[in-house]
Amino acid sequence: MTVARLYGYTLPKLPVVDDAKTEVNIDTKTEVDSDKPLPMTESDNNQISESYELPLLGIKVKSNIVGQVAEVTMDQRFSNNQDQVLNVQFVFPLQPQAAVIGCEALLDGVLVKGQIKQKDDALNMFNEAKAQGKVACLMSRQIDNNDNFALALGNLAPGKNIDVKIKYVVSLEYDHLKEVIQFCLPSNLNKVEVVNKDLDKCLFDQHYNDLPAQQPPLIYSSDFTGIELDITAKMNSAIKKVYCSYSSENMNWEVENNTISFKAVSPDVHWFNKDFVLQIGTRTQDVVYVEKSTNNTYAIMSIIQPHMSTAQNDDNEYIFMIDRSGSMKGTYIESARE
């Protein structure tokens, strides 16, 4: 048995699965002790002789932005180009304010879905699935690095592909002084780099800010199908300006009132070699979103932005005194004012 790694992370040995022909639902584990091995580690003292980075076949990212909240779906396909069964671990970074709401993997014809339950219950279901010889998965958040999640999957047959799909929601920061909302997709999948500086070129003028490029840490297959980005953003007021860290080449975009849409397709594996940063200039308004579910319950989200003006310089000197004892009452405080 050999382990495989994606993005440079290595997975401990997983059990071999011989009977896995049906869809299996395994719960998502939300936390794991970083000082201990993942629960799927075998205790037979077998040594791991080799590790591989699986070739990347394609990337698809779809994002729906509403106000200051974004829903992002990342879909990546890898291939087992080895002549033996592999176990893999998919590690992906998220912003601290992000929350995973869905995960699934298509592994050798078996669709494995994640469900969110109590930590102990999820671990028990995972162990039961292993004991029954089924394909199993376990998602964990690395305590020593809360920006990283790990999804472990077992028994990828030789020559087979694996599709990993992660869906999450993230709140976007709004600069009320510059009236800009920023959305970021990291290119370096081992590290999320937040762009704090302004993008000084406007997309409307067909310019872009040349952020430093990074060499992608992945191995690309000769069968690489390309990179696809599909981003739609709807603001609660008119969009005044848009900045992007990429040029308009290979990208179609349009702005209409308070909605902007991006579509980008590139066959170049090195096209996505720097963070995709989108800054939307808009004057946000206080707003309440209400959504009705299928079971007649409602979800409400309110966005209330502080409206503060820039402080004005004042050459006067101000002295603040706090009289806790009350000894300055009467004429004493009047004398101090003089």
C-alpha positions in Angstrom: 0.0 0.0 0.0 1.2 3.5 -0.9 0.0 6.8 0.2 -0.6 9.8 -2.0 -0.5 13.4 -1.2 -2.1 16.5 -2.7 -0.4 19.8 -2.2 2.5 18.3 -0.3 0.6 16.8 2.6 1.1 13.1 3.5 -1.6 10.8 4.7 -1.0 7.9 7.1 -1.8 4.4 5.8 -5.5 3.6 5.3 -7.1 0.2 5.3 -7.7 -1.4 1.9 -11.3 -1.4 0.8 -12.4 -4.5 -1.2 -16.1 -4.1 -1.3 -17.2 -0.5 -2.2 -19.9 -0.4 -4.9 -22.5 1.8 -3.4 -22.8 5.4 -2.2 -21.7 5.9 1.3 -22.5 8.8 3.6 -19.9 9.5 6.2 -20.1 12.3 8.7 -17.8 15.3 8.8 -15.5 15.6 11.8 -15.1 19.2 12.7 -12.0 19.0 14.9 -9.0 16.8 15.4 -6.2 17.0 17.9 -3.2 18.1 16.0 -0.8 16.3 18.4 -2.3 12.9 17.6 -2.5 11.0 14.3 -5.7 11.1 12.3 -8.1 8.4 13.5 -7.7 6.4 10.3 -4.1 5.6 11.1 -3.4 1.9 11.2 -1.6 0.4 14.2 0.3 -2.4 12.4 3.6 -0.5 12.4 3.8 -0.7 8.6 6.3 1.7 7.2 5.4 4.2 4.5 7.9 3.7 1.7 6.8 6.3 -0.8 4.5 9.2 -1.3 3.2 10.9 -4.5 1.6 14.1 -5.6 -1.3 13.3 -7.8 -1.5 15.0 -11.2 -4.1 17.7 -11.5 -6.6 17.3 -14.4 -8.7 20.4 -14.0 -10.1 23.2 -11.7 -13.6 24.6 -11.6 -14.5 27.4 -9.2 -18.0 28.8 -9.0 -18.8 31.7 -6.6 -22.1 33.5 -5.9 -21.6 36.7 -3.9 -24.5 38.5 -2.4 -23.6 41.7 -0.5 -20.9 40.8 1.9 -21.3 37.0 1.8 -19.9 34.6 -0.8 -20.7 31.0 -1.5 -17.8 29.2 -3.2 -17.7 25.8 -4.8 -14.3 24.4 -5.6 -14.2 21.3 -7.9 -10.8 19.7 -8.7 -10.0 16.5 -10.5 -6.9 14.4 -9.9 -5.6 11.2 -11.4 -3.9 8.1 -9.9 -1.1 7.7 -12.5 0.5 4.9 -10.4 0.1 1.1 -10.9 -1.1 0.5 -7.4 -3.9 1.4 -5.0 -3.4 4.8 -3.3 -4.9 6.6 -0.3 -5.1 10.3 -0.6 -5.5 13.4 1.6 -6.9 16.6 0.1 -5.8 19.7 2.1 -7.2 23.1 1.3 -7.0 26.5 3.0 -9.8 28.8 3.9 -10.1 32.2 5.4 -10.6 32.2 9.2 -14.1 33.6 8.7 -15.2 30.9 6.3 -17.4 27.9 7.1 -17.6 24.6 5.1 -21.2 23.7 4.3 -20.6 20.8 1.9 -18.0 18.3 0.8 -18.1 15.3 -1.5 -15.7 13.1 -3.5 -16.2 10.9 -6.5 -13.7 8.0 -5.9 -13.5 5.2 -8.4 -17.2 5.4 -9.2 -18.3 5.8 -5.6 -19.8 9.1 -4.4 -18.8 9.8 -0.8 -20.7 12.7 0.9 -20.0 14.5 4.1 -22.6 15.1 6.8 -22.2 17.3 9.8 -22.9 15.7 13.2 -21.3 15.5 16.6 -17.6 14.8 16.6 -17.8 11.5 18.5 -20.8 10.3 16.4 -18.9 11.1 13.2 -15.8 9.2 14.3 -17.9 6.2 15.3 -19.6 6.1 11.9 -16.3 6.4 10.2 -14.9 3.4 12.1 -18.0 1.4 11.4 -17.7 2.1 7.7 -14.1 0.9 7.8 -15.0 -2.3 9.6 -17.7 -3.0 7.0 -15.2 -2.7 4.2 -16.8 0.4 2.7 -15.2 3.5 1.2 -15.0 6.1 4.0 -13.9 9.7 4.3 -13.3 12.0 7.2 -12.9 15.8 7.2 -11.0 17.5 9.9 -9.9 21.1 10.7 -6.3 21.4 11.8 -6.2 22.9 15.2 -2.6 24.1 14.9 -3.7 26.0 11.7 -7.4 26.9 11.7 -7.1 28.0 8.1 -6.5 24.5 6.8 -9.1 21.7 6.4 -8.2 18.1 5.4 -10.4 15.5 3.7 -9.1 11.9 3.8 -10.2 9.4 1.2 -9.2 5.8 0.8 -8.6 3.2 -1.9 -8.1 5.1 -5.2 -7.6 2.4 -7.9 -4.8 2.6 -10.5 -5.6 4.7 -13.5 -8.7 6.1 -11.8 -9.7 9.7 -11.2 -10.9 11.4 -8.1 -13.1 14.5 -8.1 -13.1 16.6 -4.9 -15.8 19.2 -4.4 -15.8 21.6 -1.4 -18.5 24.2 -0.8 -18.1 27.0 1.8 -19.4 30.3 2.7 -17.3 33.3 3.7 -18.0 36.8 4.9 -16.3 39.6 3.0 -14.8 42.6 4.6 -16.0 46.1 3.6 -13.9 49.2 3.8 -16.4 51.9 4.6 -13.9 54.7 3.9 -12.9 53.4 0.5 -16.3 51.8 -0.1 -14.8 48.6 -1.4 -15.7 44.9 -0.9 -12.9 42.4 -1.5 -13.2 38.8 -2.6 -10.1 36.5 -2.9 -9.4 33.1 -4.3 -5.9 31.8 -3.3 -3.7 30.4 -6.0 -1.1 29.0 -3.6 -3.1 26.1 -2.1 -0.6 25.7 0.7 -1.1 29.3 1.9 -3.7 31.9 1.8 -2.3 35.4 1.1 -4.7 38.3 1.8 -4.1 41.3 -0.3 -4.3 44.3 1.9 -3.1 46.9 -0.5 -5.3 48.6 -3.0 -5.5 47.4 -6.6 -4.6 50.7 -8.3 -5.8 49.8 -11.8 -9.5 49.6 -12.7 -10.8 46.7 -14.6 -13.2 49.0 -16.5 -10.0 50.5 -18.1 -8.7 47.1 -19.1 -5.8 47.3 -16.7 -4.7 45.1 -13.8 -2.4 45.2 -10.9 0.5 43.0 -11.4 0.7 41.0 -8.2 3.7 38.8 -7.7 3.2 35.4 -9.4 3.8 32.2 -7.6 5.0 28.9 -9.0 2.0 26.5 -8.6 2.9 23.7 -6.2 1.0 21.1 -8.1 1.9 18.5 -10.7 -0.1 18.9 -13.9 -1.2 16.1 -16.2 -0.8 16.2 -19.9 -4.6 15.6 -19.9 -5.1 18.9 -18.1 -8.5 20.2 -19.2 -8.1 23.8 -18.0 -9.2 26.3 -15.4 -12.7 27.7 -15.2 -13.9 30.6 -13.0 -17.5 31.6 -12.8 -18.2 34.4 -10.4 -21.4 36.4 -9.9 -21.7 39.3 -7.5 -24.9 41.1 -6.6 -24.6 44.2 -4.4 -27.4 46.0 -2.6 -26.6 49.2 -4.4 -25.1 50.3 -7.7 -21.6 49.1 -8.6 -19.3 52.1 -9.2 -16.0 50.5 -9.9 -14.3 47.1 -10.2 -10.7 46.1 -9.7 -9.2 42.8 -10.5 -5.7 41.3 -10.0 -5.9 39.6 -13.5 -6.1 41.1 -16.9 -9.2 40.8 -19.0 -7.5 38.3 -21.3 -9.3 34.9 -21.2 -12.0 36.6 -19.2 -15.6 37.7 -20.0 -17.2 40.2 -17.7 -20.1 42.5 -17.6 -21.6 45.0 -15.1 -25.3 45.9 -15.0 -26.6 48.1 -12.3 -25.8 46.3 -9.1 -24.7 42.9 -10.6 -21.4 41.9 -12.0 -20.5 38.5 -13.6 -17.1 37.0 -14.5 -16.4 34.0 -16.6 -12.8 32.9 -17.3 -11.5 29.8 -19.1 -7.9 29.1 -19.7 -6.1 26.0 -20.9 -2.8 27.3 -19.5 -1.9 25.5 -16.3 0.1 28.5 -15.1 -2.6 31.0 -15.7 -3.8 30.7 -12.1 -0.4 31.5 -10.6 -1.4 34.4 -8.3 -4.3 35.2 -6.0 -7.5 36.1 -7.8 -8.6 39.3 -6.0 -11.8 41.1 -6.9 -12.5 44.5 -5.4 -16.0 45.9 -5.9 -16.6 49.6 -5.3 -20.1 50.1 -3.9 -21.9 52.0 -1.2 -23.4 49.3 1.0 -26.7 49.8 2.6 -28.3 48.2 5.7 -30.2 45.3 4.4 -32.1 42.2 5.6 -32.3 38.9 3.6 -35.0 36.4 4.3 -35.1 32.9 2.9 -37.8 30.3 3.3 -36.8 26.7 3.4 -38.7 23.6 2.2 -39.9 22.8 5.7 -41.6 26.2 6.1 -38.9 27.7 8.4 -37.1 30.9 7.7 -33.5 32.1 7.8 -32.8 35.8 8.2 -29.5 37.6 7.7 -29.0 41.3 8.4 -26.1 43.4 7.3 -25.7 46.7 9.2 -22.7 48.8 8.2 -21.3 51.6 10.4 -21.3 55.0 8.6 -18.3 56.9 9.9 -16.6 59.9 8.4 -12.8 60.5 8.4 -11.6 62.3 11.5 -10.7 65.9 11.1 -7.4 67.3 12.4 -7.7 69.6 15.3 -4.8 71.8 16.6 -6.4 72.4 20.0 -5.3 70.5 23.1 -7.9 68.8 25.2 -7.4 67.7 28.8 -9.8 65.1 30.4 -10.0 64.9 34.1 -11.8 62.2 36.1 -12.6 63.0 39.7 -13.3 59.7 41.4 -13.2 61.0 45.0 -15.5 64.0 44.5 -13.0 66.3 46.1 -13.1 68.7 43.1 -16.7 69.6 43.6 -17.8 73.2 43.8 -15.2 75.9 43.5 -12.3 73.5 43.1 -13.4 72.4 39.7 -14.1 75.9 38.6 -10.6 76.9 39.6 -9.1 74.0 37.6 -11.0 75.2 34.5 -9.3 78.6 34.8 
